[in-house]
Amino acid sequence: MNATQSFESTQNMAKTLCSHREFQRQKKQRRNSNLKLGLELSIKIIINGLLSFVAFTALIKLLPYHISQQQKLAEIRLEVEETEARVKKLRQSFTENFDPRQTKKVMQKNSYRVDPHQRPIFFIGENN
């Protein structure tokens, strides 16, 4: 009976030893897995940080160019407004000068001739 008990106890010890070794192996695999994940996350954070730094640096370098372009755009808009006002004035003058109903007025304005049906008016002062 002692032999069966010792055989069973050795089997239990062997099972315990095998399960302990398996437990150690699993623990080591988990530790390796955790180290790999930590290393991967660290590399991702470093790369994202570098990309953020590069993007920020590029934005800082582009800022003066953007400001100068905005100034040029403002100048161009001002010139466009002035040109539009001049074009409006020229269009009005054009329609006035080439309107067939206003031919007499245009001729009088551009020359010293007076319409024969009009009489000149002379103002006489009261100081005489």
C-alpha positions, 0 to 999 in steps of 0.5 A: 500500500505504501508503494501505491501511495508513493507512486500516487504522490510521485505522480502528483508531484510530477503533475505539480512540477509540470504544471509549475513549469507550464505556469513559469513558461506562460508567465515568461510568455506573458512578460515577453508579450507585455514587453513587446506591446510596451515597446510597440506603444513606445515606438508609436508614441515617439513616431507620432511625436516626431510627426507632430513636431515636423507638422508644427515646424512646417506650420511655423515656417508657412505662417509668414508666407500666409501673412504676406499672401493675405496682405497682397490679397488685401492690396489686390482687393483695394485695387479691384474696388478702385478699378470698379469705381473707375469702370462704373464712371467710364460706363456712365460717361460712355452711355452719356456720350453715345446716347443719340438723344443727348447729342446736342448736350454732348456737343455743347459740353465739348465745344463753345457752340450754342444751339441756335434756338437758345439765347444767352443769358447775361446777369447784370449786377445791381452795383451799376 
